[in-house]
Amino acid sequence: MKFELIVRPRPGARDPQADAVSAALHRSEWSHISAHSVGRYMLLSVDAPSEEQALAQAHSVCEQLLVNPLLEQYELRAIREPLSDEPSDRNGAR
C-alpha cells in the first residue's frame, strides 16, 4: 500500500525555512509573494497483510521517526492508484 505523507510546522511554531524563502522573495522581483509554511512531502510504501495494518504501520513510523510532534503536524493519505516515479503536476507544479 502506498501513502503520501505531508509534514508541516504546527501553527505557531517557528518556521525558519519559510522565513528564508520569504526574505529571498522580498529581495527579488517577486516581493509581493510570501511563504507561510515550508514542509516535507514523502511517498511511503508499506508491505502489510491488510490495508488497516498498513495504515497503522504508516502512522507508527510517522509518529516515532518521521515527524517531530512538538513542532510538526502531518497528513497521511492512502494512494489507491499506481504512482509513477515522476513528480505530479498538481497545482501547476513543474
PyMOL Python script that loads the backbone (N, CA, C, O; Angstrom):
from pymol import cmd

cmd.read_pdbstr("""\
ATOM      1  N   MET A   1       0.862  -1.183   0.000  1.00  0.00           N
ATOM      2  CA  MET A   1       0.000   0.000   0.000  1.00  0.00           C
ATOM      3  C   MET A   1       0.896   1.230   0.000  1.00  0.00           C
ATOM      4  O   MET A   1       1.930   1.257   0.668  1.00  0.00           O
ATOM      5  N   LYS A   2       0.495   2.239  -0.748  1.00  0.00           N
ATOM      6  CA  LYS A   2       1.276   3.470  -0.834  1.00  0.00           C
ATOM      7  C   LYS A   2       0.548   4.607  -0.123  1.00  0.00           C
ATOM      8  O   LYS A   2      -0.681   4.670  -0.087  1.00  0.00           O
ATOM      9  N   PHE A   3       1.365   5.507   0.447  1.00  0.00           N
ATOM     10  CA  PHE A   3       0.839   6.656   1.176  1.00  0.00           C
ATOM     11  C   PHE A   3       1.618   7.906   0.794  1.00  0.00           C
ATOM     12  O   PHE A   3       2.820   7.854   0.534  1.00  0.00           O
ATOM     13  N   GLU A   4       0.909   9.029   0.766  1.00  0.00           N
ATOM     14  CA  GLU A   4       1.534  10.340   0.674  1.00  0.00           C
ATOM     15  C   GLU A   4       1.631  10.875   2.092  1.00  0.00           C
ATOM     16  O   GLU A   4       0.661  10.821   2.849  1.00  0.00           O
ATOM     17  N   LEU A   5       2.782  11.383   2.448  1.00  0.00           N
ATOM     18  CA  LEU A   5       2.984  11.996   3.758  1.00  0.00           C
ATOM     19  C   LEU A   5       3.343  13.458   3.547  1.00  0.00           C
ATOM     20  O   LEU A   5       4.304  13.779   2.848  1.00  0.00           O
ATOM     21  N   ILE A   6       2.564  14.334   4.156  1.00  0.00           N
ATOM     22  CA  ILE A   6       2.816  15.770   4.096  1.00  0.00           C
ATOM     23  C   ILE A   6       3.060  16.241   5.524  1.00  0.00           C
ATOM     24  O   ILE A   6       2.206  16.086   6.397  1.00  0.00           O
ATOM     25  N   VAL A   7       4.236  16.817   5.747  1.00  0.00           N
ATOM     26  CA  VAL A   7       4.626  17.282   7.080  1.00  0.00           C
ATOM     27  C   VAL A   7       4.745  18.801   7.029  1.00  0.00           C
ATOM     28  O   VAL A   7       5.406  19.353   6.149  1.00  0.00           O
ATOM     29  N   ARG A   8       4.101  19.467   7.977  1.00  0.00           N
ATOM     30  CA  ARG A   8       4.134  20.932   8.059  1.00  0.00           C
ATOM     31  C   ARG A   8       4.440  21.348   9.490  1.00  0.00           C
ATOM     32  O   ARG A   8       4.188  20.593  10.428  1.00  0.00           O
ATOM     33  N   PRO A   9       4.986  22.553   9.658  1.00  0.00           N
ATOM     34  CA  PRO A   9       5.153  23.066  11.027  1.00  0.00           C
ATOM     35  C   PRO A   9       3.783  23.244  11.685  1.00  0.00           C
ATOM     36  O   PRO A   9       2.803  23.581  11.021  1.00  0.00           O
ATOM     37  N   ARG A  10       3.732  23.014  12.981  1.00  0.00           N
ATOM     38  CA  ARG A  10       2.490  23.260  13.721  1.00  0.00           C
ATOM     39  C   ARG A  10       2.177  24.751  13.702  1.00  0.00           C
ATOM     40  O   ARG A  10       3.093  25.572  13.659  1.00  0.00           O
ATOM     41  N   PRO A  11       0.898  25.112  13.734  1.00  0.00           N
ATOM     42  CA  PRO A  11       0.545  26.537  13.813  1.00  0.00           C
ATOM     43  C   PRO A  11       1.214  27.163  15.042  1.00  0.00           C
ATOM     44  O   PRO A  11       1.154  26.613  16.142  1.00  0.00           O
ATOM     45  N   GLY A  12       1.839  28.298  14.840  1.00  0.00           N
ATOM     46  CA  GLY A  12       2.514  28.994  15.930  1.00  0.00           C
ATOM     47  C   GLY A  12       3.964  28.579  16.124  1.00  0.00           C
ATOM     48  O   GLY A  12       4.709  29.261  16.828  1.00  0.00           O
ATOM     49  N   ALA A  13       4.381  27.470  15.509  1.00  0.00           N
ATOM     50  CA  ALA A  13       5.783  27.043  15.619  1.00  0.00           C
ATOM     51  C   ALA A  13       6.629  27.887  14.671  1.00  0.00           C
ATOM     52  O   ALA A  13       6.184  28.238  13.578  1.00  0.00           O
ATOM     53  N   ARG A  14       7.829  28.207  15.087  1.00  0.00           N
ATOM     54  CA  ARG A  14       8.750  28.960  14.248  1.00  0.00           C
ATOM     55  C   ARG A  14       9.072  28.155  12.994  1.00  0.00           C
ATOM     56  O   ARG A  14       9.259  26.940  13.062  1.00  0.00           O
ATOM     57  N   ASP A  15       9.136  28.830  11.853  1.00  0.00           N
ATOM     58  CA  ASP A  15       9.421  28.176  10.582  1.00  0.00           C
ATOM     59  C   ASP A  15      10.553  28.924   9.878  1.00  0.00           C
ATOM     60  O   ASP A  15      10.295  29.745   8.997  1.00  0.00           O
ATOM     61  N   PRO A  16      11.814  28.648  10.259  1.00  0.00           N
ATOM     62  CA  PRO A  16      12.934  29.399   9.676  1.00  0.00           C
ATOM     63  C   PRO A  16      13.075  29.200   8.168  1.00  0.00           C
ATOM     64  O   PRO A  16      13.569  30.094   7.481  1.00  0.00           O
ATOM     65  N   GLN A  17      12.654  28.051   7.637  1.00  0.00           N
ATOM     66  CA  GLN A  17      12.730  27.853   6.193  1.00  0.00           C
ATOM     67  C   GLN A  17      11.759  28.784   5.467  1.00  0.00           C
ATOM     68  O   GLN A  17      12.109  29.369   4.442  1.00  0.00           O
ATOM     69  N   ALA A  18      10.556  28.920   5.987  1.00  0.00           N
ATOM     70  CA  ALA A  18       9.591  29.847   5.374  1.00  0.00           C
ATOM     71  C   ALA A  18      10.092  31.287   5.477  1.00  0.00           C
ATOM     72  O   ALA A  18       9.911  32.076   4.550  1.00  0.00           O
ATOM     73  N   ASP A  19      10.722  31.629   6.604  1.00  0.00           N
ATOM     74  CA  ASP A  19      11.287  32.977   6.763  1.00  0.00           C
ATOM     75  C   ASP A  19      12.364  33.239   5.711  1.00  0.00           C
ATOM     76  O   ASP A  19      12.409  34.319   5.122  1.00  0.00           O
ATOM     77  N   ALA A  20      13.234  32.248   5.475  1.00  0.00           N
ATOM     78  CA  ALA A  20      14.313  32.403   4.498  1.00  0.00           C
ATOM     79  C   ALA A  20      13.757  32.522   3.084  1.00  0.00           C
ATOM     80  O   ALA A  20      14.229  33.344   2.299  1.00  0.00           O
ATOM     81  N   VAL A  21      12.757  31.707   2.754  1.00  0.00           N
ATOM     82  CA  VAL A  21      12.145  31.781   1.422  1.00  0.00           C
ATOM     83  C   VAL A  21      11.474  33.138   1.239  1.00  0.00           C
ATOM     84  O   VAL A  21      11.621  33.765   0.190  1.00  0.00           O
ATOM     85  N   SER A  22      10.742  33.593   2.246  1.00  0.00           N
ATOM     86  CA  SER A  22      10.072  34.892   2.155  1.00  0.00           C
ATOM     87  C   SER A  22      11.078  36.027   1.983  1.00  0.00           C
ATOM     88  O   SER A  22      10.849  36.947   1.197  1.00  0.00           O
ATOM     89  N   ALA A  23      12.188  35.967   2.713  1.00  0.00           N
ATOM     90  CA  ALA A  23      13.216  37.007   2.600  1.00  0.00           C
ATOM     91  C   ALA A  23      13.793  37.032   1.180  1.00  0.00           C
ATOM     92  O   ALA A  23      13.986  38.103   0.605  1.00  0.00           O
ATOM     93  N   ALA A  24      14.064  35.855   0.622  1.00  0.00           N
ATOM     94  CA  ALA A  24      14.589  35.792  -0.740  1.00  0.00           C
ATOM     95  C   ALA A  24      13.572  36.330  -1.745  1.00  0.00           C
ATOM     96  O   ALA A  24      13.940  37.045  -2.677  1.00  0.00           O
ATOM     97  N   LEU A  25      12.313  35.996  -1.563  1.00  0.00           N
ATOM     98  CA  LEU A  25      11.275  36.501  -2.451  1.00  0.00           C
ATOM     99  C   LEU A  25      11.181  38.023  -2.376  1.00  0.00           C
ATOM    100  O   LEU A  25      11.032  38.694  -3.398  1.00  0.00           O
ATOM    101  N   HIS A  26      11.268  38.560  -1.169  1.00  0.00           N
ATOM    102  CA  HIS A  26      11.118  40.008  -0.980  1.00  0.00           C
ATOM    103  C   HIS A  26      12.301  40.769  -1.576  1.00  0.00           C
ATOM    104  O   HIS A  26      12.172  41.946  -1.911  1.00  0.00           O
ATOM    105  N   ARG A  27      13.449  40.109  -1.710  1.00  0.00           N
ATOM    106  CA  ARG A  27      14.621  40.748  -2.323  1.00  0.00           C
ATOM    107  C   ARG A  27      14.619  40.590  -3.843  1.00  0.00           C
ATOM    108  O   ARG A  27      15.520  41.080  -4.523  1.00  0.00           O
ATOM    109  N   SER A  28      13.630  39.921  -4.360  1.00  0.00           N
ATOM    110  CA  SER A  28      13.600  39.624  -5.790  1.00  0.00           C
ATOM    111  C   SER A  28      12.442  40.353  -6.462  1.00  0.00           C
ATOM    112  O   SER A  28      11.780  41.203  -5.866  1.00  0.00           O
ATOM    113  N   GLU A  29      12.224  39.993  -7.709  1.00  0.00           N
ATOM    114  CA  GLU A  29      11.108  40.584  -8.443  1.00  0.00           C
ATOM    115  C   GLU A  29       9.754  40.089  -7.939  1.00  0.00           C
ATOM    116  O   GLU A  29       8.719  40.611  -8.354  1.00  0.00           O
ATOM    117  N   TRP A  30       9.743  39.085  -7.047  1.00  0.00           N
ATOM    118  CA  TRP A  30       8.507  38.526  -6.503  1.00  0.00           C
ATOM    119  C   TRP A  30       8.259  39.008  -5.075  1.00  0.00           C
ATOM    120  O   TRP A  30       7.830  38.231  -4.223  1.00  0.00           O
ATOM    121  N   SER A  31       8.521  40.259  -4.820  1.00  0.00           N
ATOM    122  CA  SER A  31       8.401  40.803  -3.460  1.00  0.00           C
ATOM    123  C   SER A  31       6.961  40.786  -2.940  1.00  0.00           C
ATOM    124  O   SER A  31       6.738  40.968  -1.743  1.00  0.00           O
ATOM    125  N   HIS A  32       6.002  40.574  -3.809  1.00  0.00           N
ATOM    126  CA  HIS A  32       4.592  40.531  -3.409  1.00  0.00           C
ATOM    127  C   HIS A  32       4.162  39.124  -2.976  1.00  0.00           C
ATOM    128  O   HIS A  32       2.997  38.912  -2.637  1.00  0.00           O
ATOM    129  N   ILE A  33       5.097  38.161  -2.984  1.00  0.00           N
ATOM    130  CA  ILE A  33       4.791  36.778  -2.613  1.00  0.00           C
ATOM    131  C   ILE A  33       5.523  36.438  -1.323  1.00  0.00           C
ATOM    132  O   ILE A  33       6.692  36.788  -1.157  1.00  0.00           O
ATOM    133  N   SER A  34       4.833  35.751  -0.403  1.00  0.00           N
ATOM    134  CA  SER A  34       5.433  35.310   0.864  1.00  0.00           C
ATOM    135  C   SER A  34       5.207  33.817   1.048  1.00  0.00           C
ATOM    136  O   SER A  34       4.198  33.275   0.597  1.00  0.00           O
ATOM    137  N   ALA A  35       6.138  33.162   1.703  1.00  0.00           N
ATOM    138  CA  ALA A  35       5.988  31.748   2.055  1.00  0.00           C
ATOM    139  C   ALA A  35       5.476  31.680   3.494  1.00  0.00           C
ATOM    140  O   ALA A  35       6.106  32.214   4.407  1.00  0.00           O
ATOM    141  N   HIS A  36       4.359  31.038   3.688  1.00  0.00           N
ATOM    142  CA  HIS A  36       3.793  30.930   5.026  1.00  0.00           C
ATOM    143  C   HIS A  36       4.252  29.677   5.745  1.00  0.00           C
ATOM    144  O   HIS A  36       4.301  29.638   6.975  1.00  0.00           O
ATOM    145  N   SER A  37       4.587  28.655   4.975  1.00  0.00           N
ATOM    146  CA  SER A  37       4.985  27.393   5.581  1.00  0.00           C
ATOM    147  C   SER A  37       5.832  26.607   4.585  1.00  0.00           C
ATOM    148  O   SER A  37       5.533  26.575   3.391  1.00  0.00           O
ATOM    149  N   VAL A  38       6.884  25.979   5.083  1.00  0.00           N
ATOM    150  CA  VAL A  38       7.704  25.081   4.274  1.00  0.00           C
ATOM    151  C   VAL A  38       7.681  23.732   4.977  1.00  0.00           C
ATOM    152  O   VAL A  38       7.943  23.639   6.176  1.00  0.00           O
ATOM    153  N   GLY A  39       7.369  22.700   4.228  1.00  0.00           N
ATOM    154  CA  GLY A  39       7.259  21.377   4.823  1.00  0.00           C
ATOM    155  C   GLY A  39       7.991  20.334   4.003  1.00  0.00           C
ATOM    156  O   GLY A  39       8.872  20.647   3.203  1.00  0.00           O
ATOM    157  N   ARG A  40       7.605  19.093   4.221  1.00  0.00           N
ATOM    158  CA  ARG A  40       8.198  17.968   3.506  1.00  0.00           C
ATOM    159  C   ARG A  40       7.093  17.119   2.906  1.00  0.00           C
ATOM    160  O   ARG A  40       5.983  17.043   3.433  1.00  0.00           O
ATOM    161  N   TYR A  41       7.425  16.483   1.792  1.00  0.00           N
ATOM    162  CA  TYR A  41       6.493  15.585   1.123  1.00  0.00           C
ATOM    163  C   TYR A  41       7.232  14.274   0.896  1.00  0.00           C
ATOM    164  O   TYR A  41       8.359  14.268   0.400  1.00  0.00           O
ATOM    165  N   MET A  42       6.601  13.172   1.255  1.00  0.00           N
ATOM    166  CA  MET A  42       7.211  11.857   1.058  1.00  0.00           C
ATOM    167  C   MET A  42       6.180  10.890   0.506  1.00  0.00           C
ATOM    168  O   MET A  42       4.986  11.008   0.779  1.00  0.00           O
ATOM    169  N   LEU A  43       6.661   9.932  -0.274  1.00  0.00           N
ATOM    170  CA  LEU A  43       5.849   8.805  -0.705  1.00  0.00           C
ATOM    171  C   LEU A  43       6.345   7.598   0.069  1.00  0.00           C
ATOM    172  O   LEU A  43       7.536   7.287   0.050  1.00  0.00           O
ATOM    173  N   LEU A  44       5.444   6.927   0.742  1.00  0.00           N
ATOM    174  CA  LEU A  44       5.795   5.748   1.531  1.00  0.00           C
ATOM    175  C   LEU A  44       5.122   4.525   0.931  1.00  0.00           C
ATOM    176  O   LEU A  44       3.996   4.601   0.440  1.00  0.00           O
ATOM    177  N   SER A  45       5.808   3.418   0.973  1.00  0.00           N
ATOM    178  CA  SER A  45       5.252   2.144   0.550  1.00  0.00           C
ATOM    179  C   SER A  45       5.328   1.196   1.737  1.00  0.00           C
ATOM    180  O   SER A  45       6.403   0.999   2.302  1.00  0.00           O
ATOM    181  N   VAL A  46       4.198   0.607   2.122  1.00  0.00           N
ATOM    182  CA  VAL A  46       4.134  -0.282   3.281  1.00  0.00           C
ATOM    183  C   VAL A  46       3.661  -1.651   2.817  1.00  0.00           C
ATOM    184  O   VAL A  46       2.599  -1.781   2.207  1.00  0.00           O
ATOM    185  N   ASP A  47       4.452  -2.660   3.109  1.00  0.00           N
ATOM    186  CA  ASP A  47       4.095  -4.032   2.783  1.00  0.00           C
ATOM    187  C   ASP A  47       3.452  -4.637   4.033  1.00  0.00           C
ATOM    188  O   ASP A  47       4.141  -4.913   5.015  1.00  0.00           O
ATOM    189  N   ALA A  48       2.154  -4.840   3.995  1.00  0.00           N
ATOM    190  CA  ALA A  48       1.416  -5.370   5.144  1.00  0.00           C
ATOM    191  C   ALA A  48       0.282  -6.257   4.639  1.00  0.00           C
ATOM    192  O   ALA A  48      -0.170  -6.104   3.504  1.00  0.00           O
ATOM    193  N   PRO A  49      -0.186  -7.197   5.493  1.00  0.00           N
ATOM    194  CA  PRO A  49      -1.243  -8.125   5.076  1.00  0.00           C
ATOM    195  C   PRO A  49      -2.595  -7.462   4.776  1.00  0.00           C
ATOM    196  O   PRO A  49      -3.381  -7.992   3.991  1.00  0.00           O
ATOM    197  N   SER A  50      -2.865  -6.312   5.393  1.00  0.00           N
ATOM    198  CA  SER A  50      -4.158  -5.661   5.166  1.00  0.00           C
ATOM    199  C   SER A  50      -3.975  -4.152   5.087  1.00  0.00           C
ATOM    200  O   SER A  50      -2.954  -3.609   5.511  1.00  0.00           O
ATOM    201  N   GLU A  51      -4.978  -3.491   4.541  1.00  0.00           N
ATOM    202  CA  GLU A  51      -4.961  -2.035   4.441  1.00  0.00           C
ATOM    203  C   GLU A  51      -4.922  -1.386   5.830  1.00  0.00           C
ATOM    204  O   GLU A  51      -4.220  -0.396   6.037  1.00  0.00           O
ATOM    205  N   GLU A  52      -5.669  -1.942   6.765  1.00  0.00           N
ATOM    206  CA  GLU A  52      -5.696  -1.397   8.129  1.00  0.00           C
ATOM    207  C   GLU A  52      -4.328  -1.509   8.793  1.00  0.00           C
ATOM    208  O   GLU A  52      -3.887  -0.580   9.470  1.00  0.00           O
ATOM    209  N   GLN A  53      -3.654  -2.644   8.602  1.00  0.00           N
ATOM    210  CA  GLN A  53      -2.322  -2.817   9.184  1.00  0.00           C
ATOM    211  C   GLN A  53      -1.306  -1.892   8.517  1.00  0.00           C
ATOM    212  O   GLN A  53      -0.421  -1.354   9.182  1.00  0.00           O
ATOM    213  N   ALA A  54      -1.432  -1.711   7.217  1.00  0.00           N
ATOM    214  CA  ALA A  54      -0.537  -0.799   6.506  1.00  0.00           C
ATOM    215  C   ALA A  54      -0.700   0.623   7.021  1.00  0.00           C
ATOM    216  O   ALA A  54       0.288   1.319   7.254  1.00  0.00           O
ATOM    217  N   LEU A  55      -1.936   1.052   7.199  1.00  0.00           N
ATOM    218  CA  LEU A  55      -2.197   2.390   7.722  1.00  0.00           C
ATOM    219  C   LEU A  55      -1.649   2.536   9.132  1.00  0.00           C
ATOM    220  O   LEU A  55      -1.034   3.554   9.448  1.00  0.00           O
ATOM    221  N   ALA A  56      -1.858   1.548   9.978  1.00  0.00           N
ATOM    222  CA  ALA A  56      -1.350   1.597  11.351  1.00  0.00           C
ATOM    223  C   ALA A  56       0.180   1.684  11.368  1.00  0.00           C
ATOM    224  O   ALA A  56       0.755   2.438  12.152  1.00  0.00           O
ATOM    225  N   GLN A  57       0.834   0.907  10.498  1.00  0.00           N
ATOM    226  CA  GLN A  57       2.296   0.940  10.439  1.00  0.00           C
ATOM    227  C   GLN A  57       2.797   2.284   9.910  1.00  0.00           C
ATOM    228  O   GLN A  57       3.805   2.803  10.389  1.00  0.00           O
ATOM    229  N   ALA A  58       2.104   2.843   8.935  1.00  0.00           N
ATOM    230  CA  ALA A  58       2.495   4.143   8.393  1.00  0.00           C
ATOM    231  C   ALA A  58       2.365   5.228   9.458  1.00  0.00           C
ATOM    232  O   ALA A  58       3.257   6.065   9.598  1.00  0.00           O
ATOM    233  N   HIS A  59       1.264   5.224  10.211  1.00  0.00           N
ATOM    234  CA  HIS A  59       1.112   6.190  11.305  1.00  0.00           C
ATOM    235  C   HIS A  59       2.195   5.990  12.351  1.00  0.00           C
ATOM    236  O   HIS A  59       2.731   6.963  12.882  1.00  0.00           O
ATOM    237  N   SER A  60       2.517   4.757  12.650  1.00  0.00           N
ATOM    238  CA  SER A  60       3.527   4.457  13.664  1.00  0.00           C
ATOM    239  C   SER A  60       4.893   5.019  13.264  1.00  0.00           C
ATOM    240  O   SER A  60       5.567   5.643  14.084  1.00  0.00           O
ATOM    241  N   VAL A  61       5.303   4.803  12.024  1.00  0.00           N
ATOM    242  CA  VAL A  61       6.609   5.314  11.598  1.00  0.00           C
ATOM    243  C   VAL A  61       6.605   6.839  11.553  1.00  0.00           C
ATOM    244  O   VAL A  61       7.627   7.466  11.833  1.00  0.00           O
ATOM    245  N   CYS A  62       5.482   7.436  11.209  1.00  0.00           N
ATOM    246  CA  CYS A  62       5.389   8.904  11.231  1.00  0.00           C
ATOM    247  C   CYS A  62       5.581   9.431  12.646  1.00  0.00           C
ATOM    248  O   CYS A  62       6.371  10.348  12.873  1.00  0.00           O
ATOM    249  N   GLU A  63       4.862   8.855  13.588  1.00  0.00           N
ATOM    250  CA  GLU A  63       4.871   9.346  14.961  1.00  0.00           C
ATOM    251  C   GLU A  63       6.173   9.024  15.698  1.00  0.00           C
ATOM    252  O   GLU A  63       6.569   9.767  16.596  1.00  0.00           O
ATOM    253  N   GLN A  64       6.839   7.934  15.333  1.00  0.00           N
ATOM    254  CA  GLN A  64       8.044   7.534  16.054  1.00  0.00           C
ATOM    255  C   GLN A  64       9.347   7.980  15.393  1.00  0.00           C
ATOM    256  O   GLN A  64      10.381   8.056  16.056  1.00  0.00           O
ATOM    257  N   LEU A  65       9.307   8.279  14.078  1.00  0.00           N
ATOM    258  CA  LEU A  65      10.561   8.562  13.387  1.00  0.00           C
ATOM    259  C   LEU A  65      10.527   9.788  12.480  1.00  0.00           C
ATOM    260  O   LEU A  65      11.459  10.593  12.498  1.00  0.00           O
ATOM    261  N   LEU A  66       9.485   9.940  11.701  1.00  0.00           N
ATOM    262  CA  LEU A  66       9.499  10.933  10.627  1.00  0.00           C
ATOM    263  C   LEU A  66       8.992  12.318  11.015  1.00  0.00           C
ATOM    264  O   LEU A  66       9.323  13.297  10.346  1.00  0.00           O
ATOM    265  N   VAL A  67       8.205  12.422  12.068  1.00  0.00           N
ATOM    266  CA  VAL A  67       7.571  13.692  12.434  1.00  0.00           C
ATOM    267  C   VAL A  67       7.915  14.038  13.877  1.00  0.00           C
ATOM    268  O   VAL A  67       7.820  13.194  14.768  1.00  0.00           O
ATOM    269  N   ASN A  68       8.314  15.284  14.100  1.00  0.00           N
ATOM    270  CA  ASN A  68       8.532  15.776  15.460  1.00  0.00           C
ATOM    271  C   ASN A  68       7.201  16.335  15.962  1.00  0.00           C
ATOM    272  O   ASN A  68       6.801  17.426  15.557  1.00  0.00           O
ATOM    273  N   PRO A  69       6.509  15.599  16.839  1.00  0.00           N
ATOM    274  CA  PRO A  69       5.156  16.015  17.240  1.00  0.00           C
ATOM    275  C   PRO A  69       5.108  17.335  18.011  1.00  0.00           C
ATOM    276  O   PRO A  69       4.047  17.952  18.105  1.00  0.00           O
ATOM    277  N   LEU A  70       6.225  17.771  18.555  1.00  0.00           N
ATOM    278  CA  LEU A  70       6.239  19.046  19.272  1.00  0.00           C
ATOM    279  C   LEU A  70       6.211  20.236  18.319  1.00  0.00           C
ATOM    280  O   LEU A  70       5.675  21.294  18.651  1.00  0.00           O
ATOM    281  N   LEU A  71       6.795  20.056  17.126  1.00  0.00           N
ATOM    282  CA  LEU A  71       6.925  21.173  16.194  1.00  0.00           C
ATOM    283  C   LEU A  71       6.165  20.990  14.889  1.00  0.00           C
ATOM    284  O   LEU A  71       5.936  21.953  14.158  1.00  0.00           O
ATOM    285  N   GLU A  72       5.770  19.738  14.592  1.00  0.00           N
ATOM    286  CA  GLU A  72       5.186  19.463  13.281  1.00  0.00           C
ATOM    287  C   GLU A  72       3.859  18.718  13.396  1.00  0.00           C
ATOM    288  O   GLU A  72       3.571  18.056  14.393  1.00  0.00           O
ATOM    289  N   GLN A  73       3.077  18.851  12.351  1.00  0.00           N
ATOM    290  CA  GLN A  73       1.856  18.066  12.185  1.00  0.00           C
ATOM    291  C   GLN A  73       1.961  17.357  10.843  1.00  0.00           C
ATOM    292  O   GLN A  73       2.724  17.779   9.973  1.00  0.00           O
ATOM    293  N   TYR A  74       1.201  16.289  10.672  1.00  0.00           N
ATOM    294  CA  TYR A  74       1.296  15.572   9.409  1.00  0.00           C
ATOM    295  C   TYR A  74      -0.061  15.127   8.925  1.00  0.00           C
ATOM    296  O   TYR A  74      -1.026  15.008   9.680  1.00  0.00           O
ATOM    297  N   GLU A  75      -0.089  14.885   7.622  1.00  0.00           N
ATOM    298  CA  GLU A  75      -1.270  14.345   6.969  1.00  0.00           C
ATOM    299  C   GLU A  75      -0.820  13.119   6.190  1.00  0.00           C
ATOM    300  O   GLU A  75       0.156  13.176   5.442  1.00  0.00           O
ATOM    301  N   LEU A  76      -1.517  12.034   6.362  1.00  0.00           N
ATOM    302  CA  LEU A  76      -1.184  10.785   5.691  1.00  0.00           C
ATOM    303  C   LEU A  76      -2.368  10.406   4.819  1.00  0.00           C
ATOM    304  O   LEU A  76      -3.491  10.291   5.310  1.00  0.00           O
ATOM    305  N   ARG A  77      -2.124  10.210   3.518  1.00  0.00           N
ATOM    306  CA  ARG A  77      -3.194   9.875   2.584  1.00  0.00           C
ATOM    307  C   ARG A  77      -2.872   8.566   1.884  1.00  0.00           C
ATOM    308  O   ARG A  77      -1.775   8.393   1.353  1.00  0.00           O
ATOM    309  N   ALA A  78      -3.815   7.657   1.883  1.00  0.00           N
ATOM    310  CA  ALA A  78      -3.662   6.415   1.134  1.00  0.00           C
ATOM    311  C   ALA A  78      -3.779   6.724  -0.346  1.00  0.00           C
ATOM    312  O   ALA A  78      -4.613   7.532  -0.755  1.00  0.00           O
ATOM    313  N   ILE A  79      -2.948   6.083  -1.143  1.00  0.00           N
ATOM    314  CA  ILE A  79      -2.975   6.254  -2.596  1.00  0.00           C
ATOM    315  C   ILE A  79      -3.500   4.964  -3.187  1.00  0.00           C
ATOM    316  O   ILE A  79      -2.902   3.902  -3.010  1.00  0.00           O
ATOM    317  N   ARG A  80      -4.591   5.051  -3.871  1.00  0.00           N
ATOM    318  CA  ARG A  80      -5.245   3.868  -4.410  1.00  0.00           C
ATOM    319  C   ARG A  80      -4.792   3.543  -5.841  1.00  0.00           C
ATOM    320  O   ARG A  80      -4.821   2.382  -6.247  1.00  0.00           O
ATOM    321  N   GLU A  81      -4.376   4.559  -6.603  1.00  0.00           N
ATOM    322  CA  GLU A  81      -3.960   4.317  -7.980  1.00  0.00           C
ATOM    323  C   GLU A  81      -2.443   4.200  -8.045  1.00  0.00           C
ATOM    324  O   GLU A  81      -1.749   4.678  -7.148  1.00  0.00           O
ATOM    325  N   PRO A  82      -1.925   3.578  -9.083  1.00  0.00           N
ATOM    326  CA  PRO A  82      -0.466   3.454  -9.217  1.00  0.00           C
ATOM    327  C   PRO A  82       0.186   4.821  -9.359  1.00  0.00           C
ATOM    328  O   PRO A  82      -0.371   5.726  -9.981  1.00  0.00           O
ATOM    329  N   LEU A  83       1.363   4.959  -8.781  1.00  0.00           N
ATOM    330  CA  LEU A  83       2.125   6.203  -8.882  1.00  0.00           C
ATOM    331  C   LEU A  83       3.304   6.004  -9.818  1.00  0.00           C
ATOM    332  O   LEU A  83       3.934   4.947  -9.825  1.00  0.00           O
ATOM    333  N   SER A  84       3.589   7.009 -10.594  1.00  0.00           N
ATOM    334  CA  SER A  84       4.809   6.968 -11.392  1.00  0.00           C
ATOM    335  C   SER A  84       5.938   7.543 -10.550  1.00  0.00           C
ATOM    336  O   SER A  84       5.699   8.091  -9.474  1.00  0.00           O
ATOM    337  N   ASP A  85       7.143   7.422 -11.030  1.00  0.00           N
ATOM    338  CA  ASP A  85       8.288   7.998 -10.333  1.00  0.00           C
ATOM    339  C   ASP A  85       8.428   9.487 -10.606  1.00  0.00           C
ATOM    340  O   ASP A  85       9.246  10.164  -9.984  1.00  0.00           O
ATOM    341  N   GLU A  86       7.630   9.996 -11.536  1.00  0.00           N
ATOM    342  CA  GLU A  86       7.688  11.408 -11.885  1.00  0.00           C
ATOM    343  C   GLU A  86       6.877  12.223 -10.875  1.00  0.00           C
ATOM    344  O   GLU A  86       5.827  11.775 -10.415  1.00  0.00           O
ATOM    345  N   PRO A  87       7.369  13.431 -10.526  1.00  0.00           N
ATOM    346  CA  PRO A  87       6.581  14.296  -9.637  1.00  0.00           C
ATOM    347  C   PRO A  87       5.251  14.638 -10.294  1.00  0.00           C
ATOM    348  O   PRO A  87       5.164  14.735 -11.518  1.00  0.00           O
ATOM    349  N   SER A  88       4.228  14.819  -9.490  1.00  0.00           N
ATOM    350  CA  SER A  88       2.910  15.126 -10.040  1.00  0.00           C
ATOM    351  C   SER A  88       2.872  16.546 -10.543  1.00  0.00           C
ATOM    352  O   SER A  88       3.698  17.376 -10.165  1.00  0.00           O
ATOM    353  N   ASP A  89       1.913  16.820 -11.393  1.00  0.00           N
ATOM    354  CA  ASP A  89       1.737  18.151 -11.951  1.00  0.00           C
ATOM    355  C   ASP A  89       0.578  18.844 -11.255  1.00  0.00           C
ATOM    356  O   ASP A  89      -0.074  19.712 -11.836  1.00  0.00           O
ATOM    357  N   ARG A  90       0.324  18.465 -10.020  1.00  0.00           N
ATOM    358  CA  ARG A  90      -0.755  19.047  -9.244  1.00  0.00           C
ATOM    359  C   ARG A  90      -0.507  20.525  -8.992  1.00  0.00           C
ATOM    360  O   ARG A  90       0.624  20.923  -8.716  1.00  0.00           O
ATOM    361  N   ASN A  91      -1.525  21.322  -9.082  1.00  0.00           N
ATOM    362  CA  ASN A  91      -1.474  22.747  -8.771  1.00  0.00           C
ATOM    363  C   ASN A  91      -0.407  23.487  -9.580  1.00  0.00           C
ATOM    364  O   ASN A  91       0.212  24.424  -9.076  1.00  0.00           O
ATOM    365  N   GLY A  92      -0.194  23.080 -10.801  1.00  0.00           N
ATOM    366  CA  GLY A  92       0.731  23.797 -11.651  1.00  0.00           C
ATOM    367  C   GLY A  92       2.202  23.515 -11.385  1.00  0.00           C
ATOM    368  O   GLY A  92       3.055  24.264 -11.863  1.00  0.00           O
ATOM    369  N   ALA A  93       2.530  22.471 -10.647  1.00  0.00           N
ATOM    370  CA  ALA A  93       3.933  22.166 -10.369  1.00  0.00           C
ATOM    371  C   ALA A  93       4.641  21.758 -11.656  1.00  0.00           C
ATOM    372  O   ALA A  93       4.038  21.165 -12.550  1.00  0.00           O
ATOM    373  N   ARG A  94       5.910  22.080 -11.732  1.00  0.00           N
ATOM    374  CA  ARG A  94       6.698  21.721 -12.916  1.00  0.00           C
ATOM    375  C   ARG A  94       7.783  20.764 -12.559  1.00  0.00           C
ATOM    376  O   ARG A  94       8.551  20.349 -13.428  1.00  0.00           O
TER     377      ARG A  94
END
""", "prot")
cmd.dss("prot")
cmd.show_as("cartoon", "prot")
cmd.util.cbc("prot")
cmd.orient("prot")
